[in-house]
């Protein structure tokens, strides 16, 4: 499997595990808040991935592939995080 795809899948798995663990640690009804925590986790990890990608791009050509993976992961997680958080907080009633 390509290194870029591995980085994207690992970061997505970390966001899912973060959302699951935080929502399960709440006592009342953990399943109602999973999507909110997953969205916030995606946004937080996306910001961290963006900084890591910038650092990897600045270190040289030998790290470009890993930098591309973190940059792609950052974009995907930002998109998913904003979509989930904006959908979870809007109430159309």
N, C-alpha and C positions, 0 to 999 in steps of 0.2 A: 504494500500500500504506500502511496505517496506520503512524504513527510508533512506536506501542507495539510492533507486530509486528516492525518493522525492528530495534528495539533488542533484542528477544528473540532474533531470528535471528542478529544480529551477535554477541551474547554466547555463544550456543551454538556458533557457528562458531569463535570464539576458543578456547573450551574444547576443541573437537575438535582444532584445530591444535596447541594446547599439548600435549595428550596424545600426539598423533602425533609431534611433534618430540622430546619427551622420551623416548618409548619407542624411537624410531629412533636416538637418540644413545647408547643403551646397546649394548654390543657383542655380547653373546651371542645372545639370542633376543628381538628387540624386540617380537614380536607377543604374547608371553605377558603382558607388563606394560602393554599399552595401556589396558586397562579400568581398571586401578588408577590409572594416571596421569590418565586422563580423569576418573575420579571425584574425585580430589584436585584437579584443575583446576577442576571444577565447584564444589566446595566453596569453593575460594579465590576464584573469581570471584564466587560468590554473596555472600560476605561483603563484598567490595568494592562490589558492586552495591547492597547494603543501605545502606552508608554514603553512596553517591552519591545514592540515592533520598531518604534523609533530608535531605541537604543541599539537593537540588532542591525538596523540599516546603517547607523553611524559607525559601527565597529568594523565594517569591511565587507568585501564581496563574498567571503566564505560563509557569512551568516544571512545572505539574502533570502535563501529558501525558507529558513525558519522565520525570518522577518515577514515574508509574504504570508506564511501560515498564521502568524499572530495578527497581522493586519486584516486578513480575510475573516478570521475568527472574531475580531473586534467589530467588523462591519455587520456580520451576521447576528452577533449577540446584541448589538445596538438596535438593529431592526426588530428582532424578536422581543427584546426588553421594552422598547417603546410601544410596540403593538400590544403586548400583554398588559402593561401598566395603564395605558390609556383606555383599553377595553375594560379593565377591571374597575377603574375608578369612575367611569361614566355610568350614571343611572338615568335611564330614560323614562322613569315613571313620574 
